[in-house]
Every structure is written in C-alpha cells, then in structure tokens.
Amino acid sequence: MKKELIKPITKWVLYKNAIQKIVIVGACFGIVLMVTLQIVTFLTPDPLSWQESIFFGVTIGIFLFLFLVGICSIGPLYGIARLIKQVASLNLSFSDEMKKNNITSTNYENYQWFISTDWGTVLAIHRDYINEIKKIDDPNGRNVRLIATVVKFDGNEMKITSSYDNISRFEQWFLQAEKEKSS
C-alpha cells in the first residue's frame, strides 16, 4: 500500500479554501430561494403550471446562486494579488517556500509565514514583508471584522482586513516573533 504524500499548498488552494464557505452558503441560499418561489407560485390565485413554476424557481435560484458566488469570489483575489506582490518584492517563490517549509495547510503559522483563509479572505504574510503593526481598528465596534494597518519593509503602510480571530492571531504571531528577536 502506497503512502500518499501531502502536497504543499498553492495560491489556487488558498483561493479555493477562501471561497469554500461562500459556495456552501450560496448553495443553501439558492435552494431556500427555489423552494420559496415554488411555494409562492403554487399559492398565487392564478398559478402557473407546475412545469412553468419549477422552471421559474430553478432558473431564479441558479441565477442568484451564481451571482452571489461570483461577486463573493472576487474578494479572495485581493489577498492572492497581495501575496504575488509580496513574494515578488522579497524575491521569493511561493511554491518553493511552501515546499521548503513543508506547508500543507491553509491555516498555518511558523516564524516566517502567517497563512490563513476564512470567509472570502486570504491572508498570507511573510515575516520579512512587515516591520510593525501600526494600529488595529474595529470600524463597526462589534469585534467582527478588524482592519490592521501594518508598515511594510519599504516603509509604506498596508491595510489588512479580516475576521476578528484572524487579525488577533496575526497580531499574536507578529508580537511573539518580536519578543523572540529582542531576547
């Protein structure tokens, strides 16, 4: 019996994992909408034939599912673009880095990399790309989504938006390494 090797992650794997929950929610939304449309069309005073009703419900449900997933799947592309720019700035190869560090999970932390995907965001940051976390804002005041302003290695600022848990873990990851550096 052959032992399967787990492959290092790729940008495509990060993207797929980031939109996975969105697709599931979109499918559930589409199904609920289709069933609701079926019930409404059967209860109208001048009902459509059952074939027309089913066709109408399925068509609208599929269209809204595709629309929702299409719109929501654009968000992770920003994180992927930021990752591409980051590895180019540091003169690294993402695939080589993943192989070298044997990173096979889309939620991973070591001294060099912080990688996380959740609800349409891709957050993959190399330690050498940032110098400090300048501030963390909670724009809604509900600890749901936070915006971290970080200073990159070139002195420019960059904003990272993600879930409260993700930004909190990111901050702990960064501060832990700073403690290790100063000791």
C-alpha positions in Angstrom: 0.0 0.0 0.0 1.5 3.4 -1.1 1.6 6.2 1.4 0.1 9.3 -0.1 2.2 12.4 0.1 0.5 15.6 1.1 1.4 18.3 -1.4 2.4 21.8 -0.3 -0.3 24.5 -0.7 -0.5 26.7 -3.8 -2.2 30.0 -4.5 -5.1 28.1 -6.1 -5.6 26.0 -2.9 -5.7 29.2 -0.8 -8.3 30.7 -3.2 -10.5 27.6 -3.2 -10.4 27.3 0.6 -11.3 31.0 1.0 -14.4 30.7 -1.2 -15.5 27.2 0.1 -17.8 28.5 2.8 -19.2 31.2 0.4 -20.2 28.5 -2.1 -21.9 26.4 0.6 -23.9 29.4 1.9 -24.7 30.4 -1.7 -26.0 26.9 -2.5 -28.1 26.9 0.6 -29.5 30.4 -0.2 -30.3 29.2 -3.8 -32.1 26.1 -2.5 -34.1 28.1 0.0 -35.0 30.6 -2.6 -36.1 28.0 -5.1 -38.3 26.3 -2.5 -39.8 29.7 -1.5 -40.5 30.6 -5.1 -42.2 27.2 -5.6 -44.4 27.7 -2.6 -45.3 31.3 -3.7 -46.1 30.4 -7.3 -48.4 27.5 -6.1 -50.2 29.7 -3.7 -51.0 32.5 -6.1 -54.6 32.9 -7.3 -53.7 32.4 -10.9 -51.0 29.7 -10.6 -48.6 28.8 -13.3 -48.5 25.3 -14.5 -46.3 23.1 -12.3 -43.7 22.9 -15.1 -43.5 26.7 -15.5 -43.4 27.1 -11.8 -40.5 24.7 -11.4 -38.6 26.2 -14.3 -39.1 29.7 -12.9 -37.9 28.8 -9.4 -34.9 26.8 -10.5 -33.8 29.4 -13.0 -34.0 32.3 -10.5 -32.4 30.2 -7.8 -29.5 29.2 -10.0 -29.0 32.7 -11.3 -28.9 34.2 -7.8 -26.6 31.4 -6.6 -24.1 32.2 -9.5 -24.5 35.9 -8.9 -23.8 35.7 -5.2 -20.9 33.3 -5.6 -19.5 35.3 -8.5 -19.5 38.5 -6.5 -18.2 37.0 -3.3 -15.4 35.1 -5.0 -13.7 38.3 -6.1 -12.7 39.2 -2.5 -10.0 36.5 -2.1 -8.3 37.7 -5.4 -7.2 40.8 -3.5 -5.3 38.6 -0.9 -3.8 36.5 -3.7 -2.7 39.7 -5.6 -1.1 41.0 -2.3 0.7 37.6 -1.9 2.0 37.8 -5.5 3.3 41.3 -5.0 4.8 40.4 -1.6 6.8 37.4 -2.9 8.0 39.4 -5.9 9.1 42.2 -3.5 11.0 39.8 -1.4 12.4 37.9 -4.5 10.8 34.6 -3.3 9.0 31.8 -5.0 5.7 31.0 -3.1 5.8 27.4 -4.2 9.4 26.9 -3.3 8.8 28.5 0.1 5.8 26.1 0.7 7.9 23.1 -0.3 10.9 24.2 1.8 8.8 24.8 4.9 6.5 21.8 4.2 3.4 24.0 4.5 0.4 21.8 3.6 -2.4 23.7 5.5 -4.3 26.8 4.6 -4.2 27.8 8.3 -0.5 27.8 9.2 1.9 29.7 11.4 5.6 29.5 11.8 8.3 32.0 12.3 8.4 33.0 8.7 4.8 32.7 7.5 1.3 33.5 8.7 -1.2 31.9 6.4 -5.0 31.9 7.0 -8.1 31.8 4.9 -11.6 32.5 6.1 -14.9 33.7 4.7 -13.5 35.1 1.5 -10.2 36.4 2.6 -6.7 35.2 2.0 -4.1 36.3 4.5 -0.6 35.1 3.7 2.2 37.3 5.1 5.9 36.6 5.2 7.8 38.0 8.3 10.3 39.9 6.3 7.5 41.8 4.5 6.3 43.8 7.6 8.2 45.8 10.2 5.4 46.7 12.6 1.7 46.6 13.3 0.9 50.3 13.5 -2.8 50.0 14.7 -5.8 47.8 14.6 -9.2 49.4 14.1 -12.6 47.9 14.7 -14.8 50.0 12.3 -18.1 48.5 13.5 -17.3 48.3 17.2 -18.6 44.7 17.3 -15.4 42.7 17.1 -16.4 41.0 13.9 -14.0 42.4 11.2 -10.9 44.3 12.1 -8.5 46.4 10.0 -4.8 46.1 10.8 -2.5 48.8 9.5 1.0 47.5 9.1 4.2 49.1 8.0 5.9 47.1 5.2 9.6 46.6 4.9 9.8 49.5 2.5 8.2 52.0 4.9 4.8 52.1 3.2 1.6 51.2 5.0 -0.7 48.4 4.1 -4.2 47.7 5.4 -5.2 44.1 6.2 -8.9 43.4 6.7 -10.0 40.1 8.1 -12.1 38.5 10.9 -11.5 39.4 14.5 -10.0 35.9 15.2 -7.7 36.1 12.2 -6.3 39.6 13.0 -5.9 38.6 16.7 -3.9 35.5 15.7 -1.9 37.6 13.2 -1.1 40.2 15.9 0.0 37.4 18.4 2.1 35.8 15.7 3.9 39.1 15.0 4.4 40.1 18.6 5.7 36.6 19.6 8.4 36.9 16.9 9.3 40.4 18.1 9.8 39.0 21.7 12.0 36.3 20.3 14.0 38.8 18.3 14.6 41.0 21.3 15.6 38.2 23.7 
